[in-house]
């Protein structure tokens, strides 16, 4: 249980025991509560007062499968509020195996100076000059890191977009094969990393000093029960390794809730060409991988490797949100183009979702035609080159909207929406509007309830309460490092209890259903809301853009009908 | 009545030579419900199939109307 605090001004590294106030926290809970306590809310997100925190989940580094999600937190340059963005890959398990609770990056390096923070297999940290890697794209950088520091190295890094401090810049995370194709993409945390002068955090995966598990026997038994439930659950056990999240393209279009052409329609003509089923067929035909292990200790294998006509790797893993943003929002019904755009974003180190929405806003404003794949690639390339337009695009959809004086900008708190139109799925509209993170598909997504026929996506009744409960649950699970794909199994009572026992055995505290997810989730959300209030946010920031309430979405021709008063009751706790 | 059905996720795996562009054609009695259709296709409740028609998700007791394709997929909780 230790913190590694790095001061980028002084180039000093301090290792300290986790202070009492932060004990029992991990992942999002730790990053958010720490930011609320230590970061001046009105500070410049790209200045020295902001802190960038990398926190593995409470269960990262334990033998529990699917527990390698890393939370990255800071004040966001995109939203101006608190941000936690989490990513898969291998680094969270690597940090957990070293008993590192968080790496906290403070201060700011002198202008133009770039470093890499290395943590070796004994947990010793050092800063290495990284001038040679300036401007380098992420795949090349990871290749170099593995060459110099060994194959058993996990990498979190930024690309040119992060170095350029663009508000939609991501932090890329390397997978099992050493590809930086996972991302803590949302909220521009890559820009914060760039502003600190940190090109990469690299961690040796061979650590053997994880924090003790308080009750190893109880842990083993509960972990076995939960793992069995994950394997037997139709989603993580069957659907995810078959099509991955791309399987969502079909239901979202079949429900008329797939926002496309910059959220002008709810069904995309030609969506079958970019469905998960079409993607899997194409990958199979070309000899790629429809299922693949991406993250450390994964038993689900939801990722894929998309290859070109020659069978050469293009990108991994092509996911629903990227297909929607780069294909649906832009009207580009072509998987090869979408895959190319996905890879380009990973290479440059920029959020595929914000970028897809930003491209769509530009197209909607008349800059290019919807459906023009070549133009979209050219536009995203401009981000990597750092041209004037590239900088506008890389600062996200709201900046693009301002540039073109175009009002149809689907963002909340400056962050682009995800692939569920609020007019055809009211519950996600509530989550988008009220999440302290800005519009976010991971914060409390009601799609599962809609597809299980437990919630009518078009009915307003009860959706505020549903969104609230989901947001609380997700905030708690985000503390554990557990992947959402496995978390799905914990939504059923028995596996949910098994998961609680895993966590109890790890922490040495008997947790009841009220403690987890309830109390933990509420504590996290309260800290996040408090920070946002102090940063200047009001109820008016918990609103969707006006066009969602005014402009009916075909085919249902409905609008977002949840009142401001109802939205403001979301966090009545 | 004859009905064009498209199967998504892994539901099509049990139908040899299934092609997404075509789907499959089934015959159901007038007034048949979602439950009847799933039984005909031998899709069990545990597979958690979701039936959508004209942009709406149907409940198990809803009656199927002819003339428009039916999409059947499996529940998913998010991406």
Interface residues (C-beta under 8 A of the other chain):
Chain A: X234 X235 X238 X239 X242 X243 X245 X247 X248 X250 X251 X254 X255 X256 X266 X267 X272 X275 X276 X277 X278 X281 X319 X320 X321 X418 X419 X441 X442 X445 X447 X448 X450 X451 X452 X453 X456 X457 X484 X488 X491 X555 X556
Chain B: X8 X9 X10 X12 X20 X21 X46 X47 X48 X50 X52 X54 X55 X56 X57 X59 X60 X71 X73 X74 X75 X76 X77 X78 X79
